[in-house]
Amino acid sequence: MRRKKSGFENLVLISQLGLNVVTAVFLCVAAGIFLDRRFGTSLVLPFLILGILSGGLSAYKTVKNIIDRERAENEKELKRQIMNWEKRYGTGDGNGRNKRKGW
């Protein structure tokens, strides 16, 4: 039987997504500031945009992976339920069904 996610698991997922985005933005802004100081250019804004885009992509991939995993678990559970049903009651076409004596 499928178990529901606890509040703690949802909190971990939200934290993971937030850290994915914040880390990418922070690293790109830090690289932009470093390059500004080193070469005297103004690259913070392009690096900020790059960080936001890469963080969003990372969050998207994480969520897609979780959704695909849950979908696979649901399909596996459904197949298990169908197999259990067919084992117990047959396929519905009359074949493979346990017949009582005298019927």
N, C-alpha and C positions, 0 to 999 in steps of 0.2 A: 504494500500500500504506500502511496506517495505521501511523503511527510512535508508539512508546510515549513517554510523558512522562518526562523526565529527573528526577532527584532535585532539581535546581535549580528546575525549574518547580513541583514540588510544594512546595518550601520557600517560593517566592514566593507561592503560593496561600495557604499557612498564615499567612504573615506578613501578607498583605493582609487576611485574615479577622480576625486578631488586632488589627490597626490599626483596622479598621472598628469593632470593639466598644469598644476602649479609647478611641478618640477621642470617640465619642458619650458614653460614661460620663464621661470627663474634662470635656468641655464642659458637660454637664448639672450635674455636681457643682460646677464653677466658677461656673456661673450661680446655683445654689442658695446657695453661700457668699456670693456678691456680694449677692444679695437679702437674706440673713440679716443681713449687716452694714449694709446700706443701710436696711432697714425694721424690723429687730429681730424678724423672724419665724423660724420653724424650717422651712425649705423644703428642706433638704439631702436628707432621706430621700425625699420624693416626686420630687425631681429625679434622685436616684440611681436610683430605680426606672424613671423615664422614660428615663434614659440606657441602662440595661440593656435595656429593651424595644426602644428604637430601634436600639441596636447589634445586638441579635439579629435584628431585622427587616432591617437592612442586610446582615448576614452571610447571612441566608436568601436575599435577593434576589441576592446575588453568586453564591452556590452554585447557585441555580436557573438563572441565566444561563449559567454554565459548563456545567452538565449539559445544558441545551437546546442549546447550541452543539456539544457533543460528540455529542449524539444526531443533530443535523442532519448533522454530518460523517460519522458512521457510516452514516446513510441514503444520503448522497451516494455514499460509497464502495461500498455494497452495490448501488446502481443502476448504478454504473460497472462493477462486476464482472458484473452480470447482462447489461448491454448487450454487454460484451466476450464473454461466454459465448455469447449469442445470435448475435452476429456471427460467431463462430468455428464454432459447432456447430448453429445454427438454434434454433428455438423448441421443438422436440420434437414438433410436430404434423406434420412432414414438409414443411411449406410453407417456402419460402425457404432450403431446404437445398441446398447445392451437390451436384449429382448427378454421379456419375462416368459417363463414356461407357460404354455397354455394360451398364449395370445396368437 
